[in-house]
């Protein structure tokens, strides 16, 4: 083969598709890690007040808020590792490319992360024995290092969606400071401080203080949620710099995505309105139930936001360079000629399930080309999507996959692969009978080949 396409071991996640598995771990991680950042800033601020004689602030800093920060950066770290563990199983090649391109920047991120962990732990463990200056320095260092690890990882992650000048060969820094770098950094920073404010409202409510003094602490903590007012600006900025086709899906082109945008925006607006109008302007008190409810809303908004960000990249994991199927555009063209399965060294786990070689081939084609975003019977079930379709409808739509939906990559196989996949799907729709006729009509294959030629191998969206 002219191109050595690396085939990594394949994993199956049952009815969950790969994207959902990453999404689930990712959302938890982002929530915890962002809280750990904002929590550090909030502690730093309250420690300053405590040192100037505010006894309630002292009580707050020494209470269990700091335990929560500790727990969240420990779990943030663990889920972070879980995240890489999951992503290398699902998209080994994407992670490989990221490591290749950003090796030292990634190392830099890890250095900041280590500083964050050391400073945070040192404060937690030895804070009570240190003098004021040392305490504040340690907290300042913790908060800054936590934010710096966001700074560095944000460049690498935003590069996936908007590689920008990196695509024109302008190198690592152009990729790092890519078009969506600043809006997503500001957005995430605002989320981090807001989360910290909301958790603080819950914690303060549990403190043994008179109502008035609690209200005073809450008013101070809720200032950290004020940046939420700027979030619409960062969100619009983000929308403005992402690729045109991604933007159109978010804004109505793909209703599930649009709905998640709506959920994220709606939940953030509710939180913002409550915090700014209710707590800061009208000086309402907030009880533990309301604070918890707002925090849950914030979790929902984070989850929806991450879903949208990940989804907006389709059909790529690195825009313009690597498809969600872990193939490059050049490899797609190559596989059109050789067929999708010739180089795939892995047998099917459920090979015996398929009564004929053609159906087995169809299942393999499905595994290499579709199962990044579809399952057969679970989430985004391919069998359900085509259940009502005629044979030719399937052949045409799969051959012209990138035109069927612009967020799917071009079909990376030959006409026999399309037909094998169509037969496999028909067989599944028919309820997996024990015998199934081979489909070998040369006219059918020739027609599919014409469709494949017509549609070509370019993706629909530009950059
Ligand atoms: C990058 C992710 C991705 C990949 C890879 C992918 N799809 Fe899809 N596909 C989607 C999404 C998202 C939808 C939309 C589902 C919906 O509208 O409910 C979809 C929809 C479809 C539909 C229904 C289209 C319609 O208009 O109703 C078919 C058929 C389909 N895909 C076939 C395939 C086949 C066959 C493959 C593999 C050769 C594949 N897809 C690979 C993401 C993908």
Boltz pocket constraint, residues with backbone or C-beta under 6 A from the ligand:
constraints:
  - pocket:
      binder: B
      contacts: [[A, 314], [A, 315], [A, 316], [A, 324], [A, 325], [A, 365], [A, 366], [A, 369], [A, 370], [A, 371], [A, 372], [A, 373], [A, 374], [A, 380], [A, 382], [A, 385], [A, 386], [A, 397], [A, 398], [A, 401], [A, 404], [A, 405], [A, 407], [A, 408], [A, 409], [A, 411], [A, 421]]
      max_distance: 6.0
